[in-house]
């Protein structure tokens, strides 16, 4: 099969007068298919980048369990039937291997940020990775594609640590360059902004009482020995008019996190402020960061210090964390060697919650398919439970709506096998002028239904405040 050569050129600029949000707002009305990824870890040199992707020129997506759709530059889309779901990760990697980095590509390390696909995998896509069957595959149509990844013609990388900006352009035969337009828009003084307003009352897929009743079912499942832990969630929706990008701007201010993202697919958008990585693969090492154990944060230093100690010593929260660290180790061990717990039960503070966080790493075997490793670690145990398959089967029967994006992964997959995906929590789906947002809590035999309800409310606090704040921007 003939491979498609990509030459990545990079133009460097000074970035001290630009912000990622400002650049994105200038570019989004001129170019279709735009994405924005940021991080609040700008004080850390190795994680100080923000990215803007514009103008998708190739990609792949799955809208049903019957077929995959591939799109190559300048060609009509082609469909490939899915004979067995377990072969999907290989099909995805085979598509990526149809591209090769041509001689003459920039040697700057920033070029690699354009040499791969940006996209997402929904929670419901787990049926392509394992033997589990979900109700979403039995007549219930997904609201958005189950998986969607795209190659962008331009990726603008901003190094906040050095105040440098890099315009990375993927050059492919037959694709016209618009570099001068991109550069002109970046330098433009105009930043178009539009208002946002909510409409009507907030909707939900279950009442507080219904959620607590579901938690009681989860507790009984733990007592029966069906699962050790299960993550049960509830969904909210809010209709709106205007520009939902204001909600993203509000959220990144209210709840700064390692993973901030806004992916615009035209008829729907995904935006979030996630604290948790789904999977990182870099330099031959795979990393996951289990987050389990959550208390509310007040903003009062003395109270939060007491709550931190209470979290450190809480038997239920610690048992949940230990269980999910073990699950992360087991997941990585399926395709990695030398799996270790590098950091254990560190306390991290976010705008509305205090979390316990660990880090588990493994050595990636040579020539590994990153989609296969994503599949083996998907979804995160912190969004499903343990044992994972049984927990997901129970989630599918207990929760009244399919999860769609919630609990899935979003980020980058490189042609070199690298991967950086966040878990889609603290995340909005915007579709048909409706914001959908969801939160869950880990349920064990020692759980208290009222406490789990409060944990969900704590986790969603930043999102609900962002909606309110967005109306004032």
C-alpha positions, -999 to +999 in steps of 0.1 A: +000+000+000+014+034-010+022+056+020+013+093+021+044+115+027+040+144+052+066+171+054+062+192+086+075+228+083+077+249+114+077+287+117+088+302+151+075+334+165+076+353+198+045+346+219+047+371+247+017+392+234-005+362+225-028+339+245-042+305+233-078+317+238-071+349+219-056+331+189-083+305+189-110+331+188-093+348+158-090+315+139-122+296+145-145+317+122-120+314+093-111+277+095-134+247+100-125+219+124-107+237+152-095+224+185-078+239+215-058+221+242-043+238+272-027+230+305-024+249+338+010+232+344+028+262+327+053+264+356+066+230+346+090+232+316+081+198+301+043+205+302+041+241+293+025+238+259-009+248+245-021+236+211-045+249+185-054+226+156-071+239+125-083+225+092-087+187+093-072+171+062-076+134+071-092+113+098-110+082+110-143+077+129-167+051+141-204+060+143-218+024+147-205-010+155-208-020+118-180+000+102-151+024+104-148+054+081-114+066+069-106+098+051-073+104+034-062+138+021-079+148-012-098+115-014-134+104-009-142+087+025-138+049+025-156+025+048-143-007+063-167-033+078-160-043+114-161-081+114-150-086+150-148-057+174-114-069+188-097-060+155-106-023+157-074-011+175-053-027+147-075-011+120-069+023+136-032+018+138-030+005+103-046+037+091-020+058+109+008+037+094-004+049+059+014+082+067+051+087+068+072+117+078+091+128+047+127+139+045+131+176+049+106+178+078+116+202+106+139+188+132+125+211+159+109+189+186+077+210+182+071+194+148+060+162+164+030+179+179+015+180+144+026+145+134-004+126+146-041+126+152-062+145+177-095+131+188-115+111+213-128+077+223-162+076+241-169+054+271-193+034+249-164+025+225-152+000+251-173-026+231-146-024+204-119-032+230-133-060+250-160-087+250-186-065+268-218-055+249-235-023+258-271-012+253-258+016+230-252-012+205-287-026+207-308-001+188-299+030+208-282+054+184-251+072+198-255+110+200-220+115+187-195+092+169-181+066+192-145+074+181-132+103+161-096+112+153-083+138+128-050+150+112-048+188+111-030+208+085-019+233+111-010+228+147+000+260+166+021+251+196+027+277+223+056+272+248+045+293+278+078+285+296+098+303+269+071+326+254+076+309+220+050+302+193+054+276+166+032+273+135+035+237+124+022+230+089+017+195+075+025+197+038+010+170+016+009+169-022-024+185-034-031+204-002-029+242-007-009+261+019-026+290+037+002+298+061+001+336+053-036+337+063-029+318+095-001+341+104-021+372+096-050+361+118-027+353+147-013+389+145-048+404+141-060+428+168-096+418+165-109+391+189-145+383+181-166+374+211-203+366+214-227+364+244-241+332+261-273+327+280-291+298+296-326+289+286-351+273+310-344+250+340-317+224+344-327+189+334-315+156+348-317+119+340-326+110+376-337+126+409-315+128+440-336+099+454-333+078+423-295+083+424-293+073+460-314+042+452-290+033+424-261+037+449-279+013+472-280-012+444-243-007+439-237-013+476-257-046+474-236-056+444-205-051+465-219-072+494-229-100+470-193-101+457-203-091+422-178-062+423-154-047+449-162-012+436-185+004+410-186+040+397-222+052+393-230+085+376-259+109+368-264+133+340-276+169+338-285+191+308-290+228+303-304+245+272-287+277+260-284+303+233-253+320+220-217+309+222-207+280+244-170+289+241-178+313+270-185+283+292-151+269+283-135+303+292-153+303+325-145+267+333-107+271+326-108+301+350-129+285+378-113+250+376-078+251+362-066+216+355-038+197+337-060+190+308-082+218+293-097+212+259-123+226+234-129+204+203-153+219+177-168+193+153-194+217+138-226+201+150-212+193+184-184+203+207-165+187+236-150+209+262-136+202+296-112+207+325-100+173+334-076+165+363-069+129+352-049+113+324-063+082+306-030+072+292+004+088+284+029+070+262+062+088+257+098+077+252+090+040+257+071+045+289+033+043+296+019+062+325-015+063+342-026+085+372-054+068+392-074+095+410-097+080+437-106+094+470-124+127+470-134+153+497-149+187+492-126+217+492-138+249+509-111+274+500-104+280+537-068+269+543-074+257+579-105+237+570-089+222+539-059+212+559-082+193+583-101+178+555-069+167+538-059+147+569-094+133+572-091+122+535-057+106+541-071+086+570-105+077+557-108+039+554-134+039+526-115+065+504-082+047+510-096+013+502-111+026+470-078+042+460-057+010+467-082-010+447-079+013+417-041+015+418-040-023+417-064-022+387-041+003+369-011-020+376-030-050+362-041-030+331-006-019+322+008-053+329-012-067+300+011-051+274+040-035+294+070-047+314+085-035+346+052-020+359+057+001+391+038+025+414+061+056+412+040+079+433+014+067+458-016+086+473-004+121+468-028+149+477-038+173+449-060+203+452-086+215+427-111+243+428-139+223+444-124+190+455-093+174+471-081+142+454-058+113+463-036+107+432-010+080+424+012+073+393+017+039+378+042+034+350+053+005+327+079-001+300+062-003+265+073-032+244+089-025+210+066-019+181+035-017+203+002-005+189-007+025+211-044+019+204-040-016+217-025-003+249-053+023+251-078-005+247-062-026+275-064+003+299-098+015+288-119+028+304-101+039+335-110+019+366-117+052+383-147+056+359-159+020+359-149-001+389-134-035+397-135-061+383-139-038+353-161-060+330-187-068+357-187-032+369-194-020+333-222-045+329-239-033+361-234+003+351-251-005+318-281-020+336-283+006+364-278+039+347-308+051+326-288+066+298-257+055+279-226+074+289-214+085+255-184+108+259-184+107+298-155+086+311-139+083+276-105+096+266-096+127+245-062+139+232-034+130+208-020+099+192+013+103+174+026+085+143+056+075+165+034+056+189+032+084+215-001+091+233-015+117+256-052+113+265-072+128+293-103+112+308-134+131+298-146+141+333-155+177+343-166+178+307-194+193+286-209+179+254-226+208+235-251+197+209-284+211+196-280+241+219-279+219+250-250+214+274-247+178+288-226+172+319-222+142+341-205+131+373-200+099+393-188+085+426-171+053+435-193+030+454-180+003+478-197-018+505-189+009+531-205+037+510-232+060+523-257+070+495-260+106+508-222+110+508-219+096+473-247+120+461-227+149+477-195+137+460-212+139+426-224+174+434-190+185+446-174+173+413-200+191+392-198+223+412-172+238+389-192+230+358-224+245+372-206+277+383-190+279+348-224+280+332-234+309+356-202+328+350-204+324+312-235+346+311-215+375+325-186+373+299 
